[in-house]
Structures are given as structure tokens and as C-alpha cells.
Amino acid sequence: MYIHRVLPNLYRDSVSLMALSASLDKLPGVEQVSAVMATPANIALLHEAGLLEGEIAASPNDLLLALRGRPESALRAALEHAVAALETPIAAPPSGATRTEPVRSLQMALAHTPGANLALISVPGEYAAAEARKALQLGLNVMLFSDNVGVIDELALKRLARERGLLVMGPDCGTAIIDGVPLGFANAVRRGAVGVVGASGTGTQQVTCLVHAAGAGISQAIGTGGHDLHQDVGGISMLAGLERLARDAQTKVIVLVSKPPAPAVTKAVLAAAQRAGKPVVVNFIGAAPDALRAGKLTAARTLEEAARAAVALARGRRPPLRAAGARLPVPRLRLRAQQRYLRGLYSGGTFCFEASALLGEMLGEVWSNAPVDARWTLADPWRSRAHTLVDLGDDVFTRGRPHPMIDHRLRNERLLKEAADPEVAVLLFDVVLGYGAHPDPAAEMVPAIRKAQAIARKKRRSLAFVGFVCGTEADPQGFDRQVRALREAGVLLASSSAPAARLAASIVRGRG
Amino acid sequence: MSPLFGKSLSVLNVGIGSFADTVARCGGEALQLDWLPPAQGDRAACDALAAVLNHPAVEAANAEALARYLTSQPKLVGIGTAREVVPQLEERIILHAGPPIDWQRMCGPMRGAIIGAILYEGWADNAARAEQMAQAGEIVFEPCHHHAAVGPMAGIISPSMPVWIVIDAAGGGNAYCNLNEGLGKVLRFGANSAEVVARLKWMAHTLAPTLRAGLAALGEIELKPLMAQALHMGDEVHNRNSAASALLVKRLVPALLKSGAPAADVAAAIEFVAGNDHFFLNISMAACKAMLDAAHGVAGSSLVTAMARNGVEFGVRVSGLGERWFTAPAPRVDGLYFAGYSIADAAPDLGDSAITETAGLGGFAMAAAPAIVKFVGGSAQDALANTLAMTHITLARNAAFTLPALDFAGTPAGVDLRRVVDTGILPVINTGIAHREPGVGQIGAGVTHAPAECFAQALKALAAEVAG
């Protein structure tokens, strides 16, 4: 039987049409086929070839498809195939084409990598919200590393993400580990059963490192950004992260890490945690554990406790009691009567905040530029007084300067200044390893520590240097190498922030 | 929606490059963007872009506008006198290229051409008087685009000039363009001597009626198939029209001979048309105008429906933004200059002919025209690269216009305002270059880009429309 179709006003050159005819010829049921421009001469040819019967209403500008064969269904299918082939031009660029355009936009990038599922955004804050919104509208999850995004934008982004079933981590989200892949500032940890949702970047890093150190691993570490649990944002990202980890089969235990949220947000988060259907460890740094102890939740006072509890729960054991942490022996130091104070110089804001909470209880008056108790806010963050803890990652210090995890100069300068203060007995600090951090922090710090020791020695004083390294042996900087170098320089190293702070307090208290 | 977890992580990294390196090193997939703040950092434009990117209302509007553009069927149906066929052409009105502009701000070639048109119409009998009339506001000046018309370079259409009539058989709209005078001292470059005016009169009194008779004998000409064929013969139907002009002559000659028009007129008409490789340009422009007017006026659409220059400003119109123009200073053209001329002699970019690029032809179809690659850097690969670059700022490919050098891919079709702002890739325009003094004529040709500011402004307006 015969079948034909006229496609009005569609021009194709004769070579293309011959190629099309040849491809149609191979289809099942097709005995003979021709695709031509419908000129009178071509129509006559098709009549002669026995491909057309009767008059055809077509003009020379029309494309004519004529087929012979059986059954009719096969011919119709071949016809549809031809029409589709004509209407879908090949869009592939030829290989070896010269200059290609740089990938400027998310949409271009998505055309390039259609399977992409996360946009990691670290552009200047004023453009960050717009980029994040575009990513969400294109169906991408977002990690927004950028800071300086207003709360109105943050809320709008998080609502949009919630509507679309997407996750927004940030703004101001420094760390995450998704499916074993570190994002932003993150440590190399093994995969495992502990899932973390953290509003504080270094807090999350510390928990993942300690879980790794205990021989367990991380399923996912989701960052929310520091403002997520404020009253006006309401913890949208933490709730979303919690829900995802509750559903995630790899995750056996969930750890929540944050500074204490607004009361209403605390309530909402704890209620959601109760419903998670798996053990949840809550560490709202500085919050009284009793306030968090509800139902099946485990309240942790410190990051280290949180990590330990999570590991135990993941192994099907009861979380250890609080006092389980190993106490470091207090070294004997020849301190002068005047040397009464400790000075903490932190690159991780969470560590500073945690120390502020612990040392406040142990020592009373502990000043800081970011204290737990606002009464102890330093008037001038550049000058210490009595016991002082400084968060050097604060905007005051990072304006126009890289973060102290990347650039150690500012902290080294402050270290020498504190060493020259006759009232100082202990210098306390963190060392953060991992992707994104300085490639060799010990090499930056040891010369400054030695110089500080020399300053004290000259005045016939001795100084205690107390620190801890947040990292793993798999981090690019090498945990063991960093620890060895710091110990050789005389630094007393604790396992994490809380024991380091306690040790420092013991030293200054010991001298009474 | 892209789920996280369980699916291998694939990251698009916008910003700090080392983050992408870490992802790649740790088993994820990462693509680093070469990001710059969109719209030169204009924060309001960035926010506007974010508001309308992948917005359902805009996507739906664009699908509608694009479908209208793709299914339009421009046909050349005849030649008429502007006064009789072009809508709303009152008595003393002269149409010009580009966005609206008053006499005081017009460039040299446009002023020269307007004086020529006043003399041609007989409204004044000398150039000084003509200039006085223009100066005194005795003549109304309006853009061709406000009258469903287009014109190359100065783009002058006065009431008694002959115009091509193109109808869109699918959408029903009409489009008009004046007739191409050839090269050298011609009105569209601002020449207005007696010789120029005499040629215009001959075109009106002899050429137009002769061609009209030929077209009547031939019947309507479907323009998309003819243009598609010309693309396969090395034209991009803006700066190169040799093949399309030849195809037109091939059709016209037998019809003219059969038309019954006086033999001497037929001979003169054929000689005139065959002697001008750009004769088809004005028909190409009218066809493009018809395709794009079909797409114009879809509320919410970010499809660009006109790009045009008046020698002072470059203007853009958008399907969803009605009759508004979004303008920026017209760029100068970095091109190849005829012996004795340089960029210092050039008028800023001029003419409605960028309607061809707006329709995905001209610079967008550069891959079709290796013969004129000298204008775009010299190699055939550069021509392909220009066309490929435009795929990043367009909504689709036009299956009606295929490009052999790109394995018969369609031309990039439907310039999307949002993509222009988001990528910073600007529409490429092939263009002739006019001398800045009236009457000197064409002094070169080359490539230019539509100014970014037009698109940023239009995007802000679109975001306001969509939000409102």
C-alpha cells in the first residue's frame, strides 16, 4: 500500500533528503521510500517510480514523504519517524570546534552537567542570594558558603527550598560532608552511621573528627549556617536536615550541633528530634543539658561528649556518662604570683564559645568578644583583660584579611602580645586541619610559640601553651605530623576543645 | 528536583575554586563556573534575574512566543506604496531605523537620508529648506518598528516610497521594508544628491511596478524555504545575500518575461536586481520582522523581538514588554574598513537590519557563511564558534533553518533576555558600517555586539511585570 505526507514550507537540501530516505528504507515494513521537495519534476518521478498514486496537493516549497510497503501501521510509524527526524535538528556541536564559551551561569553549567544536584556558592554576599535562588529554581540543592546575606533573603531562600523539597545549607555555612564528599572547610573522615546537622561550622568539624577518631564514621554532615536557629528563621534548615537524616537508611544516630537556639526554635527542633525514630544527640553548646533531656534524646554538654555518645549509640550501647573524659595531668610550672590569667586565641568560633561556657562555670569572670554571658563582652576585642577568650574568626578581625584558619599572622602577633603580659600564665588555642584550612598550621605556629617562650624566659617567667588539634590522619595536613611538631614545641595537647579548656583552667586555678 | 544522598554528588561550584578541587579529589563530580557578577554587578538586575529564572509564568509565555515565531510563515506577496499599505502613515511622516530619536540627536547619515527623503517627496526643493523643515518640526519622525516596518542603515521610509509586503500566513501579521538601492552613494547611507533622488524615483516609477507585475505572474514567494536554501549556499541573509538574491532573480526572470511589462523596463529591472548582491536583504529583514512580530506581545515572555539602532542608540524590545524600548549608546563597529577609512570615520552602529540576528540569522547563522568569515576573525572555526556561542542565549533551535557545517543543527532561535544577562554573552551582529558624514556611504563591515545595558534594563522591567 501507499502512504504520503506533505510538510508545508519545509526546505531540506537534496543530500539530506536522500540520507533521510536511506534511513527510512531500513525500517520494518518499508519497501520503498522517498523524501523530496515537492517540485512538479519530483512528483512526476515518484509517480513513475510507483511511489505515489493520484494527484498530490503540494507546492515546490513543501517537503513530500512517500512510502510503499505494508502493513499500514509500519508505514505510519516510519512516517512519524521521518517527521520527528526532520523536526529535531541535531544539536551536537562538531568535535574540534575552536573556542567554547566559558561557563558563566548555573543554567549553562546545568546544560553541561545535567545530573548536577548541588550548587556550592561562595561568591560575594551581595550576589550570593540571587545565585542561590537561581540554583533552587533550577532544581538544585544549595550550599551557601557566602556570608553577609540578609535575614530576609535567607528566609526567602529557605522557604523556597522547603516548597521545592530541596535543601539549603547556609548562608554562612562553612562545612558539610555529603555522601562522603567534603564541602567547604571539612575533614577527611570515614563513612559510617553517624549523621550530623550543625549550625556551627567548627562544631560540626569537631564532632565528625572525634567520631572518626573513635573508629566510627559519618553518614552525612549537613550544615545549616549560623543564623538558621534564630527566632526569625526558625531552624528551617535544621528541621529539613533532621528529617532527611531520619529517612536516610545509612544514618543510625543523629547529632545536632548549635549554639543555643531561640526558645521557640529549641522547642520545635527537640519535638522534631523526638519524632526522628532513631537516637538523637543534642549539643546546644552552653545550654544546660537538663533543658534538652526529653524522651529518647541524649543531651551532650560538649562537642566531645556529643561525639562519644553518638559513637556508643551507633554501636548499640548506652551513651557514656559525662565524667568519662580522660583527665590530663596538670603539669608543674614555675609561675610567678602575678601570672594569674589564661588567654584563649581561637580560630574556630564554636570552640571559643564552648570554652566561654565551660570556663565561665569554672573561673567566673571570663571575658570574650563572643561570650556566652553578654556581661563579659570585651569592650575592645584587640585588648585582653583578666581571663580572656578571643574568637579571631569574628568579622572585627577578618575584615580585609583571610580567616585565621588560613592565615595565622594575626593570631601569632596576638600570641606574642599576650606572652609579654606579666599577668598571663596560660595560652590556649585551637588548630584546625582539613580541606580549606592552611596546608601546615604547625609550621606557621611553632616559630611564634618559640618566640613567645623566649619573651617569657627573658622576664624569668614560664608560660603554659595548651591546645588541641581538630582533624584526622587522613586530612591533607596529617594529624600526627601536626601533633608531633606542636608537642616538640612544648604545647600541651588535649583531645578536643573542652578538655583543653579544663586543663588551662586547672593550671591557673592550681596556682590559686 | 535533584535528591541528595545515595545519588553520586555532582557539584556546580560558583566561587572559590579550591572547593571544586576538593570535591573532585574526594570522589565527587565538580564543575567550576567561570562566574562573574551578572549585569556588570548591577545588584537590582541580578535580583531581577533570580526572580524570573525558570519562572513558570515566563516559561509558559516563552513557549507560546517561541511557538508563534517558529510556526510563522512569511510570504512575499507584493510591492506597495508606503502611504497605501504601511499602517498609520500620515501625510508628512518619515520613518527611520532604530528606537525613537528627534532630529537634534540624529547621526549624520540619518539626517542626510531624511533630507534626501524630503527632496524625494517634493516637500522642499533644496537641501537647506529641507533641513529647515526637519529642524522646525514640520515633519514627524517615527521608528519603522512602530509601523510593522524595518529599514537597513538609516532605514528611511517616506510615504511615496515603494515597500515590500510580507504577510505571515500563520499569524496573519504584515511586515514591510523599503527596496534596496545598491551600494555607493545611496539614501540609506545618508546620500541625498540629485542622482540619489533620481534613482529613488526610478525605483518607485519603473522598478516597483515592473517587479509587482512579475510577482503577480509568479504568485506569492514562501520566504523560509528560500532563506533556508540560501543558508545552504553560503548566505547568512544579513551581510551576505548573494545566494538569496540569485535565487530570487532565478524565480523572477521567467515571471517578468511573462508578465507583459514593457521589455525595456523588464531589462532595466533585471539588470538592476541582478547587479546588487544585497537586493534580498530588505526582503530577509521583512521576513524576520514578520516572524518576530508574530512572537511579540505575549505577557511575561522574555523573548527579544527587536534589536535596532538609530546611529546614536541601540534599542531592544521584548515580547512581554509591549511597545517599550530599552536603549543604550550604540557601539562603534570593530570591523574591516575599505581602503582609506578607519573606525574614526565610522558612525556608531546603525539600522534595523539586526532584526535578522533577532530572528536567529545574520551573525547567529555565521556558521552558514564561511565566505565572509574575514569579518569575524578569519577562520571558518570562528564562524562556527559565533553560532555556537549564541546557542547559550537562545531558547531553541529553528528546524526551518539548518546549518550544514554544524551537522544540520538548526540556527539558534529566540534570544532570551534572561540568558543574555546571566551569561554575559551578548547577541552578535553582522553589520555594514556607515561613514559618520552623510552621503559618503558604506566604509566597511564587521561584527558588533548588542550592548549589555539594554538587556539589564529590560530584565528589571520584566521582573516588575511578572511580580506585579
Interface residues (C-beta under 8 A of the other chain):
Chain A: P8 N9 L10 Y11 R12 D13 S16 S59 N61 L86 E87 T88 P89 I90 A91 A92 P93 P94 A97 T98 R99 T100 E101 P102 V103 R104 S105 L106 Q107 M108 A109 L110 A111 H112 T113 G115 A116 N117 L118 A119 L120 I121 S122 V123 P124 E126 Y127 A129 A130 E131 R133 K134 A135 Q137 L138 G139 L140 N141 F145 S146 R164 G165 L166 L167 I178 D179 G180 V181 P182 L183 G184 A186 A188 Q220 R244 D248 Q250 Y435 G436
Chain B: M1 S2 P3 L4 F5 G6 K7 S8 L9 S10 V11 L12 N13 V14 G15 I16 S18 F19 A20 T22 V23 C26 G27 G28 E29 A30 L31 Q32 L33 D34 W35 L36 P37 P38 G41 R43 C46 D47 L49 A50 A51 L53 N54 H55 Q73 E222 K224 P225 L226 A228 Q229 H232 S379 Q381 D382 L384 A385 L388 A389 T391 H392 R397 A399 A400 T402 P404 A405 L406 D407 F408 A409 G410 R419 D422 T423 G424 I425
